[in-house]
């Protein structure tokens, strides 16, 4: 089994780090499946560095705190050649000699620390405030650029620091998904990477395909006396190291490299915002030391942000599917970063007020690697006389309903359930592939159903009669028949799809599945308190607030009633399996060493057993993992049979899936 793991690690390194795969995806998948089968058969042989352990199981309840020694300091910035020259003058004064520099592209990402013991990854953490960060090991394990085991690295403790980032393509893909789910979009790849690393569910982190560059070897290693050698060592050990780097023997070479990189930065698949310039000699770095804020031996030589000056022709306010009101500035067309920009995001009414941007203003528009151009600042000196402040609307621009300002929430909202933009948006989301998967019901059809047939919510779809569509423009008997058949078929999708399709604020497909699996039926969810929803691992206080309030709305209650009347399945019913454990109930307390709780639940169900959340006198077995909770004491009092995680795994091995 270990030889198989080694072979998979080799192919992971060639594919993810070197970009030089030597086998097909199919061949790789066969190797990986073989490993999963073996580990399933012999769970006691699973190791922490196995390729199968990259994606964690159940969501975490929170992050532990990690102390950084030495601190993860920030960098001083230089914005022109003069400032870099002044920095070098200070260095020469301190060292009394000429200096070589290692210049590396400054990735616009999130700083991390990785710690290894005898070549095995034991901990990964965020920078935090520089002195303490969060332990996000489970999330970092999902990133293929980060090796779980190093190749021929020195034994003992080894710490490496670097940056996690998301590509521009990755951001576009993620934002497209979030837009379909009615969730706020990330403004840039860095924000997306930072937000992803804060997720408590490693499985969701894995889906977002983050990357990492490693560039700073904290531990001193014999024979590694320069930053250049340190980067080469990191590559040999299996880390992904940015190839966009150069050893510069003087400032002229450094400035030349800076201009070369600046010229091609837009062609890179990820965002960079300058160079990080380091004294190459590691002993010289020790001599120079650091201030309380930043090392003296390194500096960030930043690129100038890509900006353009233009005028605001108008400010328009639009309503989104979830009712949020978004301001957008319409601009005089201007060329910026290779594209013609005509619109710039203003995000929310608070941002408009903060900038005091007005129609007719001369503004500086900035891209700086962001996907959406935005207004950086207003040139108030050029403001035309008599221009009035931009005032947010008091009524919805789509339906005319009064807008609502909610306590503690940024922005304005239209809460009119029949607002045409929101109705059509809800219908589109309900019909989407991730929700009820109603083929043929897209944007245009949603508009026709709203305008011609008075459809006002997804519940109305299930009461459309044959013949009601065929006479409408764009429909015939066949297209009507296909759509009605798809609507009827959608009734069986189950609760998680329904919850996602309802468009609950901040509830995507994964959260919808958590809610459905926890409550099992819409009635139990409707009866749940906000505190009960908040207690579900992976939900959180904000989402619990949104879910609870959503189901308190009269319109939502009416919609649920329609869905019930139409026969839409509003339960999440697991298929009952008859097997060797039929009639047995299992409860888990603590953390299982070789599988997630959900994986254990699936294994129990597959054998006909029933996993439960709480201990009772009817519980057949309590499975005890690491750090058990109060369930253990209750089981002892009730006389429930208690087994260890190892005993449970032995039971699984002896009881094949029927």
C-alpha positions as CSV (number, residue, x, y, z in Angstrom):
1,X,0.0,0.0,0.0
2,X,2.8,2.4,0.8
3,X,4.4,1.8,-2.6
4,X,1.0,2.7,-4.2
5,X,0.9,5.9,-2.1
6,X,4.4,6.8,-3.2
7,X,3.5,6.3,-6.8
8,X,0.5,8.6,-6.5
9,X,2.6,11.2,-4.6
10,X,5.1,11.1,-7.5
11,X,2.3,11.7,-10.1
12,X,0.8,14.5,-7.9
13,X,4.1,16.2,-7.9
14,X,4.6,15.9,-11.6
15,X,1.1,17.1,-12.4
16,X,0.5,19.9,-9.8
17,X,4.0,21.2,-9.2
18,X,6.0,20.5,-12.4
19,X,3.1,20.6,-14.8
20,X,4.6,17.5,-16.6
21,X,2.2,14.5,-16.2
22,X,3.5,11.2,-17.5
23,X,0.2,9.2,-17.3
24,X,-3.3,9.9,-18.4
25,X,-6.1,11.1,-16.1
26,X,-7.8,7.8,-16.4
27,X,-4.6,5.9,-15.3
28,X,-4.3,8.2,-12.4
29,X,-7.9,7.7,-11.4
30,X,-7.4,3.9,-11.4
31,X,-4.4,4.2,-9.1
32,X,-6.3,6.5,-6.7
33,X,-9.4,4.2,-6.7
34,X,-7.1,1.2,-5.9
35,X,-5.7,3.1,-2.9
36,X,-9.2,4.0,-1.7
37,X,-10.3,0.4,-2.0
38,X,-7.3,-0.9,-0.1
39,X,-7.7,1.7,2.7
40,X,-11.3,0.9,3.0
41,X,-10.4,-2.8,3.3
42,X,-7.6,-2.1,5.8
43,X,-8.5,1.2,7.6
44,X,-5.9,0.6,10.3
45,X,-3.2,1.2,7.6
46,X,-4.4,4.7,6.7
47,X,-1.6,7.3,7.3
48,X,-2.0,11.1,7.8
49,X,0.1,11.8,4.7
50,X,-1.9,9.5,2.4
51,X,-3.2,11.2,-0.8
52,X,-6.7,10.1,0.3
53,X,-6.4,12.4,3.3
54,X,-6.2,15.7,1.3
55,X,-10.0,16.4,1.6
56,X,-11.2,16.5,5.2
57,X,-14.6,15.2,6.3
58,X,-17.1,16.9,8.6
59,X,-17.0,20.7,9.0
60,X,-14.9,22.0,11.8
61,X,-16.5,23.8,14.8
62,X,-13.8,26.5,14.8
63,X,-10.1,27.2,14.4
64,X,-7.4,26.8,17.1
65,X,-4.9,29.7,17.6
66,X,-1.3,29.3,16.6
67,X,1.6,31.5,17.9
68,X,4.2,32.5,15.3
69,X,7.9,32.4,16.2
70,X,9.4,34.4,14.6
71,X,6.4,36.7,13.9
72,X,5.0,36.9,10.4
73,X,5.8,40.5,9.7
74,X,4.5,42.7,6.9
75,X,6.8,44.4,4.4
76,X,7.7,48.1,3.9
77,X,6.7,49.4,0.5
78,X,8.5,51.2,-2.3
79,X,6.6,52.8,-5.1
80,X,9.4,54.1,-7.3
81,X,13.0,53.6,-8.1
82,X,14.1,56.5,-5.8
83,X,12.5,54.8,-2.8
84,X,14.3,51.5,-3.6
85,X,17.6,53.4,-3.9
86,X,17.1,55.0,-0.5
87,X,16.5,51.5,0.9
88,X,19.7,50.2,-0.6
89,X,21.6,53.2,0.9
90,X,20.5,52.2,4.4
91,X,21.5,48.5,3.7
92,X,25.0,49.5,2.5
93,X,25.5,51.7,5.5
94,X,24.6,48.8,7.8
95,X,26.5,46.1,5.9
96,X,29.4,48.1,4.5
97,X,29.5,46.2,1.2
98,X,27.7,45.6,-2.2
99,X,24.5,43.6,-2.1
100,X,22.9,40.9,-4.3
101,X,19.1,40.7,-4.4
102,X,16.7,38.0,-5.0
103,X,13.6,39.5,-6.7
104,X,10.4,37.5,-6.7
105,X,6.9,38.4,-8.0
106,X,4.6,39.5,-5.3
107,X,1.6,37.3,-5.5
108,X,-1.7,39.0,-4.4
109,X,-2.7,36.3,-2.0
110,X,-3.0,35.2,1.7
111,X,0.1,34.5,3.8
112,X,0.4,31.1,5.4
113,X,2.9,29.1,7.5
114,X,3.5,25.4,7.1
115,X,5.2,23.2,9.7
116,X,6.7,19.7,9.1
117,X,8.1,17.1,11.4
118,X,10.5,14.6,9.8
119,X,9.0,15.6,6.4
120,X,5.4,15.2,7.4
121,X,3.0,18.1,7.4
122,X,1.7,18.6,10.9
123,X,0.3,22.1,10.9
124,X,-0.6,25.0,8.6
125,X,-1.8,28.4,9.8
126,X,-2.8,31.9,8.7
127,X,-0.7,35.0,9.3
128,X,-3.4,36.6,11.5
129,X,-2.0,39.6,13.2
130,X,1.6,38.4,12.6
131,X,2.0,37.1,16.1
132,X,-0.9,34.7,16.2
133,X,-3.0,33.1,13.5
134,X,-5.5,30.3,12.9
135,X,-4.8,26.7,12.6
136,X,-6.2,25.8,9.1
137,X,-4.3,22.6,8.5
138,X,-7.4,20.7,7.3
139,X,-8.1,23.4,4.7
140,X,-4.5,23.6,3.5
141,X,-4.3,19.9,3.0
142,X,-6.9,20.3,0.2
143,X,-4.4,22.3,-1.9
144,X,-2.4,20.1,-4.2
145,X,0.5,22.5,-4.4
146,X,1.2,21.8,-0.7
147,X,2.9,18.5,-0.2
148,X,1.7,16.3,2.7
149,X,5.1,14.6,2.8
150,X,8.4,16.2,1.6
151,X,10.9,14.6,-0.7
152,X,14.2,14.0,1.0
153,X,13.9,17.0,3.3
154,X,16.0,17.3,6.5
155,X,14.6,15.5,9.5
156,X,13.3,17.3,12.5
157,X,11.2,20.5,12.6
158,X,10.9,22.6,9.4
159,X,8.9,25.7,8.9
160,X,8.1,27.2,5.4
161,X,6.0,30.3,4.6
162,X,4.3,31.4,1.5
163,X,1.1,32.5,-0.1
164,X,-2.2,30.9,-1.0
165,X,-3.9,32.4,-4.0
166,X,-6.8,31.9,-6.5
167,X,-6.4,32.3,-10.2
168,X,-8.5,34.8,-12.2
169,X,-10.2,31.9,-13.9
170,X,-10.9,30.3,-10.6
171,X,-12.5,33.6,-9.3
172,X,-14.7,33.9,-12.4
173,X,-15.9,30.3,-12.0
174,X,-16.6,30.8,-8.3
175,X,-18.4,34.1,-8.8
176,X,-20.5,32.6,-11.6
177,X,-21.7,29.9,-9.1
178,X,-22.3,32.4,-6.3
179,X,-24.3,34.7,-8.7
180,X,-26.5,31.8,-9.6
181,X,-27.0,31.1,-5.9
182,X,-27.8,34.7,-5.1
183,X,-24.7,35.1,-3.0
184,X,-22.5,38.2,-2.9
185,X,-19.6,38.2,-5.4
186,X,-15.9,38.4,-4.4
187,X,-14.3,41.6,-5.7
188,X,-10.9,40.0,-6.4
189,X,-9.0,36.8,-6.2
190,X,-7.3,37.7,-2.9
191,X,-10.6,38.3,-1.1
192,X,-11.9,35.0,-2.5
193,X,-8.8,33.1,-1.3
194,X,-9.0,34.7,2.2
195,X,-12.7,33.9,2.4
196,X,-12.2,30.4,1.3
197,X,-9.5,29.7,3.9
198,X,-11.9,30.8,6.6
199,X,-14.5,28.2,5.7
200,X,-15.1,25.5,8.3
201,X,-15.8,22.8,5.7
202,X,-12.6,21.5,4.0
203,X,-14.7,19.8,1.4
204,X,-16.0,23.2,0.2
205,X,-12.4,24.6,0.3
206,X,-11.3,21.7,-2.0
207,X,-14.0,22.6,-4.6
208,X,-12.5,26.1,-5.0
209,X,-9.2,24.9,-6.3
210,X,-6.7,27.2,-4.4
211,X,-3.0,27.3,-5.2
212,X,0.1,28.1,-3.2
213,X,3.6,29.5,-3.8
214,X,6.1,28.9,-1.1
215,X,9.1,31.3,-0.8
216,X,10.5,31.6,2.7
217,X,12.4,28.9,4.6
218,X,12.3,29.8,8.3
219,X,14.4,26.9,9.5
220,X,18.1,27.1,8.9
221,X,19.4,24.2,6.8
222,X,23.1,23.3,6.3
223,X,24.3,24.3,2.8
224,X,21.5,26.8,2.3
225,X,23.2,30.1,2.7
226,X,21.2,32.3,0.3
227,X,17.6,33.0,-0.7
228,X,18.4,31.6,-4.1
229,X,19.5,28.3,-2.6
230,X,16.5,28.2,-0.3
231,X,14.1,28.5,-3.2
232,X,16.0,25.7,-5.0
233,X,15.7,23.5,-1.9
234,X,12.0,24.2,-1.6
235,X,11.6,23.0,-5.1
236,X,13.6,19.8,-4.5
237,X,11.4,19.0,-1.5
238,X,8.2,19.2,-3.5
239,X,6.9,22.7,-3.0
240,X,5.5,24.9,-5.7
241,X,7.9,27.8,-6.1
242,X,7.2,30.8,-8.4
243,X,9.4,30.7,-11.5
244,X,9.0,34.4,-12.0
245,X,12.1,35.3,-10.0
246,X,15.6,36.6,-10.7
247,X,19.0,37.0,-8.9
248,X,19.9,40.7,-9.4
249,X,23.5,41.7,-8.7
250,X,22.7,45.5,-8.7
251,X,19.8,47.9,-8.8
252,X,20.0,48.3,-12.6
253,X,19.3,44.6,-13.0
254,X,16.5,44.8,-10.5
255,X,14.8,47.7,-12.2
256,X,15.1,45.9,-15.6
257,X,13.4,42.9,-14.1
258,X,10.7,45.1,-12.6
259,X,9.9,46.6,-16.0
260,X,9.9,43.2,-17.7
261,X,7.4,41.7,-15.2
262,X,5.2,44.8,-15.2
263,X,4.9,44.5,-19.0
264,X,3.6,40.9,-18.8
265,X,1.7,41.0,-15.6
266,X,-1.7,40.9,-17.3
267,X,-0.8,37.8,-19.2
268,X,-0.2,35.8,-16.0
269,X,-3.2,33.6,-14.8
270,X,-3.0,35.2,-11.3
271,X,-2.7,38.7,-9.8
272,X,0.6,40.2,-8.8
273,X,1.1,43.7,-7.4
274,X,4.8,44.1,-7.6
275,X,8.1,42.5,-6.7
276,X,9.4,41.3,-3.3
277,X,13.1,42.2,-3.2
278,X,15.2,40.4,-0.6
279,X,18.9,40.6,0.4
280,X,20.1,37.3,-1.0
281,X,22.7,36.5,1.7
282,X,20.9,34.9,4.7
283,X,23.6,35.8,7.1
284,X,23.3,39.4,6.0
285,X,19.5,39.1,6.7
286,X,20.3,38.1,10.2
287,X,22.6,41.1,10.7
288,X,20.0,43.5,9.3
289,X,17.3,42.2,11.5
290,X,13.8,43.7,11.6
291,X,11.8,46.5,13.1
292,X,8.6,45.8,15.0
293,X,6.7,46.0,11.7
294,X,8.9,44.6,8.9
295,X,12.3,43.0,8.1
296,X,15.0,45.5,7.1
297,X,16.4,43.1,4.5
298,X,13.2,43.0,2.3
299,X,11.0,45.5,0.6
300,X,7.8,45.3,-1.6
301,X,8.5,47.2,-4.8
302,X,4.9,47.8,-5.8
303,X,3.5,48.3,-9.3
304,X,1.4,51.4,-9.9
305,X,-2.3,50.6,-9.8
306,X,-3.8,50.6,-13.3
307,X,-5.9,53.7,-13.3
308,X,-7.7,56.0,-15.7
309,X,-9.5,59.3,-15.4
310,X,-13.0,59.7,-16.7
311,X,-16.4,61.3,-15.9
312,X,-19.5,59.9,-14.3
313,X,-22.4,60.3,-16.7
314,X,-25.0,58.9,-14.4
315,X,-25.5,56.7,-11.4
316,X,-28.1,54.0,-11.7
317,X,-29.7,51.8,-9.1
318,X,-30.7,48.2,-9.9
319,X,-32.3,45.5,-7.9
320,X,-30.9,41.9,-7.6
321,X,-32.7,38.6,-7.4
322,X,-32.5,38.7,-3.6
323,X,-33.8,42.3,-3.4
324,X,-30.5,44.1,-2.7
325,X,-30.2,47.6,-4.3
326,X,-26.9,48.1,-6.1
327,X,-25.5,51.4,-7.4
328,X,-23.4,51.4,-10.6
329,X,-21.7,54.4,-12.2
330,X,-22.1,54.8,-15.9
331,X,-18.9,56.4,-17.2
332,X,-17.6,58.1,-20.3
333,X,-15.8,55.2,-22.1
334,X,-12.1,55.0,-21.1
335,X,-9.4,52.4,-21.9
336,X,-8.1,50.6,-18.8
337,X,-5.9,47.5,-18.6
338,X,-6.6,46.7,-22.3
339,X,-10.4,46.9,-22.1
340,X,-12.9,49.8,-22.6
341,X,-14.6,50.5,-19.3
342,X,-18.1,52.1,-19.4
343,X,-19.3,51.1,-15.9
344,X,-17.8,50.9,-12.4
345,X,-19.2,49.3,-9.3
346,X,-20.2,51.4,-6.3
347,X,-21.2,48.3,-4.3
348,X,-23.8,49.9,-1.9
349,X,-25.3,53.2,-0.8
350,X,-22.8,53.5,2.0
351,X,-19.9,53.5,-0.5
352,X,-21.7,56.2,-2.6
353,X,-22.0,58.4,0.5
354,X,-18.4,57.7,1.6
355,X,-17.0,58.8,-1.8
356,X,-19.5,61.6,-2.2
357,X,-19.5,60.7,-5.9
358,X,-22.0,62.7,-8.0
359,X,-23.1,62.8,-11.6
360,X,-20.7,64.9,-13.7
361,X,-17.8,64.3,-11.4
362,X,-14.3,63.6,-12.7
363,X,-13.1,60.3,-11.1
364,X,-10.2,58.0,-11.1
365,X,-11.2,54.4,-12.0
366,X,-8.9,51.6,-10.9
367,X,-8.7,47.9,-11.8
368,X,-5.5,46.8,-10.0
369,X,-6.2,43.2,-11.0
370,X,-9.8,43.3,-9.8
371,X,-12.4,41.8,-12.1
372,X,-14.8,44.7,-11.6
373,X,-13.5,48.2,-12.2
374,X,-14.3,50.6,-9.3
375,X,-14.1,54.3,-8.5
376,X,-10.9,54.9,-6.5
377,X,-11.4,58.6,-5.8
378,X,-13.2,61.7,-6.9
379,X,-11.4,64.9,-8.1
380,X,-13.6,67.3,-6.1
381,X,-11.7,70.3,-7.5
382,X,-13.1,69.6,-11.0
383,X,-16.7,69.2,-9.8
384,X,-19.1,71.3,-11.8
385,X,-21.0,74.0,-9.9
386,X,-24.4,73.1,-8.7
387,X,-24.1,69.3,-8.8
388,X,-26.3,67.7,-6.2
389,X,-25.3,64.8,-4.0
390,X,-26.4,61.3,-5.2
391,X,-29.3,60.2,-3.2
392,X,-30.2,56.5,-2.9
393,X,-33.8,55.8,-4.1
394,X,-36.5,55.4,-1.5
395,X,-38.5,53.1,-3.8
396,X,-37.5,50.0,-5.8
397,X,-36.5,50.9,-9.3
398,X,-38.2,47.8,-10.6
399,X,-41.6,47.8,-8.8
400,X,-41.8,51.1,-6.9
401,X,-42.2,49.5,-3.4
402,X,-40.6,51.3,-0.5
403,X,-37.0,50.2,0.2
404,X,-36.0,48.8,3.6
405,X,-32.9,49.5,5.6
406,X,-32.3,46.6,8.0
407,X,-30.4,47.0,11.3
408,X,-26.8,45.8,11.2
409,X,-26.9,45.1,7.4
410,X,-25.2,47.1,4.8
411,X,-27.4,48.3,1.9
412,X,-31.0,48.8,1.0
413,X,-33.5,46.1,0.1
414,X,-36.8,45.7,-1.8
415,X,-38.9,43.2,0.2
416,X,-41.8,43.1,-2.3
417,X,-42.3,39.4,-3.0
418,X,-43.9,40.3,-6.3
419,X,-41.2,42.6,-7.6
420,X,-40.8,41.5,-11.2
421,X,-37.0,41.3,-11.2
422,X,-37.1,39.2,-8.0
423,X,-39.9,37.0,-9.3
424,X,-38.1,36.2,-12.5
425,X,-34.9,35.6,-10.6
426,X,-36.6,33.2,-8.2
427,X,-38.1,31.2,-11.1
428,X,-34.7,31.0,-12.8
429,X,-33.0,29.8,-9.7
430,X,-35.7,27.3,-8.9
431,X,-35.4,25.8,-12.4
432,X,-31.5,25.8,-12.4
433,X,-29.6,22.5,-12.6
434,X,-28.4,22.7,-8.9
435,X,-32.0,23.2,-7.7
436,X,-35.0,21.5,-9.4
437,X,-33.4,21.1,-12.8
438,X,-36.4,22.1,-14.9
439,X,-35.0,21.9,-18.4
440,X,-36.4,24.6,-20.8
441,X,-37.1,27.2,-18.0
442,X,-34.5,29.9,-18.5
443,X,-34.5,33.7,-18.4
444,X,-36.8,34.2,-21.4
445,X,-39.4,31.6,-20.4
446,X,-39.4,32.9,-16.9
447,X,-40.3,36.4,-18.3
448,X,-43.1,34.9,-20.4
449,X,-44.5,33.0,-17.5
450,X,-44.5,36.1,-15.3
451,X,-45.9,38.5,-17.9
452,X,-48.4,36.3,-19.8
453,X,-49.5,33.7,-17.2
454,X,-49.2,35.6,-13.9
455,X,-46.7,33.2,-12.4
456,X,-45.5,34.8,-9.2
457,X,-43.5,32.1,-7.4
458,X,-42.2,28.6,-8.0
459,X,-45.4,27.1,-6.5
460,X,-47.5,28.5,-9.4
461,X,-45.4,26.4,-11.9
462,X,-47.1,23.2,-10.6
463,X,-50.6,24.4,-11.4
464,X,-50.0,25.2,-15.1
465,X,-52.4,23.3,-17.2
466,X,-51.9,21.7,-20.7
467,X,-52.8,24.2,-23.4
468,X,-51.9,27.3,-21.4
469,X,-48.5,27.7,-23.1
470,X,-48.9,26.4,-26.7
471,X,-50.6,29.6,-27.9
472,X,-47.8,31.8,-26.5
473,X,-45.0,33.2,-28.7
474,X,-42.1,30.8,-28.8
475,X,-44.1,27.8,-27.7
476,X,-45.6,24.9,-29.5
477,X,-47.3,21.7,-28.4
478,X,-44.0,19.8,-28.1
479,X,-42.1,22.6,-26.2
480,X,-45.1,23.0,-23.8
481,X,-45.3,19.2,-23.3
482,X,-41.5,19.0,-22.6
483,X,-41.6,21.9,-20.1
484,X,-44.7,20.6,-18.2
485,X,-43.1,17.1,-18.0
486,X,-39.9,18.6,-16.6
487,X,-41.9,20.6,-14.0
488,X,-43.7,17.4,-13.0
489,X,-40.5,15.4,-12.8
490,X,-38.9,18.1,-10.5
491,X,-41.4,17.2,-7.7
492,X,-39.2,14.3,-6.7
493,X,-35.9,16.2,-6.2
494,X,-36.1,16.3,-2.4
495,X,-35.7,18.9,0.4
496,X,-32.1,20.0,-0.2
497,X,-32.9,21.0,-3.8
498,X,-36.0,22.8,-2.7
499,X,-34.1,24.8,0.0
500,X,-31.5,25.8,-2.5
501,X,-34.1,26.7,-5.1
502,X,-36.0,28.9,-2.7
503,X,-33.2,31.5,-2.8
504,X,-32.7,31.9,1.0
505,X,-30.1,34.7,1.4
506,X,-26.6,33.3,2.0
507,X,-27.8,29.7,1.5
508,X,-26.1,27.9,-1.4
509,X,-26.3,24.2,-2.4
510,X,-24.0,23.0,0.4
511,X,-25.7,24.9,3.2
512,X,-29.1,23.7,1.8
513,X,-27.8,20.1,2.0
514,X,-26.7,20.6,5.7
515,X,-30.2,22.0,6.6
516,X,-32.0,19.2,4.8
517,X,-29.9,16.4,6.3
518,X,-30.2,17.8,9.8
519,X,-33.9,18.5,9.9
520,X,-35.1,15.9,7.3
521,X,-38.4,17.7,6.5
522,X,-39.6,21.2,5.8
523,X,-42.0,21.1,8.8
524,X,-39.2,20.4,11.2
525,X,-37.2,23.3,9.7
526,X,-40.1,25.6,10.0
527,X,-40.6,24.7,13.6
528,X,-36.9,25.2,14.5
529,X,-35.7,28.1,16.6
530,X,-32.9,30.4,15.4
531,X,-30.7,28.9,18.1
532,X,-31.3,25.3,16.8
533,X,-30.3,26.3,13.3
534,X,-27.2,28.1,14.6
535,X,-26.1,24.9,16.4
536,X,-25.7,23.0,13.1
537,X,-22.0,22.6,12.3
538,X,-21.2,24.7,9.2
539,X,-24.1,27.0,9.5
540,X,-23.2,30.0,11.7
541,X,-25.1,32.8,13.3
542,X,-25.5,35.0,10.2
543,X,-26.9,32.2,8.1
544,X,-29.2,31.0,10.9
545,X,-30.6,34.5,11.2
546,X,-31.3,34.6,7.4
547,X,-32.9,31.1,7.4
548,X,-35.1,31.8,10.4
549,X,-36.3,35.1,9.2
550,X,-36.9,33.8,5.6
551,X,-39.4,31.2,6.8
552,X,-41.2,33.7,9.0
553,X,-42.4,35.6,5.9
554,X,-46.1,35.2,5.0
555,X,-45.2,34.9,1.3
556,X,-42.8,32.0,2.0
557,X,-45.4,30.2,4.1
558,X,-47.9,30.6,1.3
559,X,-45.3,29.2,-1.2
560,X,-44.6,26.2,1.0
561,X,-48.4,25.5,1.2
562,X,-48.6,25.6,-2.6
563,X,-45.7,23.2,-2.9
564,X,-47.3,20.8,-0.4
565,X,-50.6,21.0,-2.3
566,X,-48.8,20.3,-5.6
567,X,-47.1,17.2,-4.1
568,X,-43.5,18.5,-4.2
569,X,-41.4,16.3,-2.0
570,X,-40.4,18.4,1.0
571,X,-38.5,15.7,2.9
572,X,-35.0,14.4,2.6
573,X,-35.6,10.7,2.7
574,X,-32.6,8.5,2.7
575,X,-33.1,5.2,0.8
576,X,-33.7,2.5,3.4
577,X,-31.1,-0.3,3.1
578,X,-31.7,-3.8,4.4
579,X,-28.5,-5.3,5.6
580,X,-26.6,-7.0,8.4
581,X,-27.0,-4.0,10.7
582,X,-30.8,-3.4,10.1
583,X,-32.4,-2.6,13.4
584,X,-29.2,-1.3,15.0
585,X,-28.6,2.3,15.9
586,X,-25.3,4.0,16.3
587,X,-24.2,7.3,17.9
588,X,-20.7,8.8,17.6
589,X,-19.0,11.0,20.1
590,X,-15.6,12.6,19.6
591,X,-13.4,12.6,16.4
592,X,-12.7,9.4,14.5
593,X,-9.1,9.1,13.5
594,X,-9.5,7.6,10.0
595,X,-12.8,8.9,8.7
596,X,-15.2,11.9,9.0
597,X,-18.5,11.5,10.9
598,X,-20.4,11.8,7.7
599,X,-18.3,9.0,6.2
600,X,-19.0,6.9,9.2
601,X,-22.7,7.6,8.9
602,X,-22.7,6.6,5.3
603,X,-20.9,3.3,6.2
604,X,-23.5,2.6,8.8
605,X,-26.4,3.3,6.4
606,X,-24.8,1.1,3.7
607,X,-25.0,-1.9,6.1
608,X,-28.6,-1.2,7.1
609,X,-27.9,0.6,10.4
610,X,-29.2,3.9,11.5
611,X,-26.9,6.8,12.6
612,X,-28.4,9.0,15.3
613,X,-27.3,12.3,16.8
614,X,-28.2,11.6,20.5
615,X,-27.9,8.8,22.9
616,X,-31.0,7.1,24.2
617,X,-31.9,3.7,25.8
618,X,-32.6,2.4,22.3
619,X,-29.1,3.2,21.1
620,X,-27.3,-0.1,20.1
621,X,-23.7,1.3,20.1
622,X,-21.9,4.4,21.1
623,X,-18.7,4.8,19.1
624,X,-16.1,6.7,21.1
625,X,-13.4,8.7,19.2
626,X,-10.8,11.3,20.4
627,X,-12.0,14.0,22.8
628,X,-15.5,12.5,23.5
629,X,-18.3,14.7,24.8
630,X,-21.2,14.3,27.2
631,X,-22.7,11.5,25.2
632,X,-20.2,9.1,26.8
633,X,-21.4,9.7,30.3
634,X,-25.1,9.4,29.3
635,X,-24.3,6.1,27.5
636,X,-22.6,4.7,30.6
637,X,-25.7,5.6,32.7
638,X,-28.1,4.0,30.3
639,X,-26.0,0.9,29.9
640,X,-25.5,1.4,26.1
641,X,-22.7,-0.8,24.6
642,X,-19.6,1.4,24.1
643,X,-17.0,0.6,21.5
644,X,-13.8,2.4,20.4
645,X,-13.2,3.8,17.0
646,X,-10.8,0.9,16.3
647,X,-13.5,-1.6,17.2
648,X,-15.9,0.1,15.0
649,X,-13.5,0.0,12.1
650,X,-13.0,-3.7,12.7
651,X,-16.8,-4.2,12.6
652,X,-16.9,-2.4,9.3
653,X,-14.1,-4.6,7.9
654,X,-15.9,-7.8,9.0
655,X,-19.3,-6.7,7.7
656,X,-19.3,-6.2,3.9
657,X,-21.8,-3.9,2.2
658,X,-24.7,-6.0,0.9
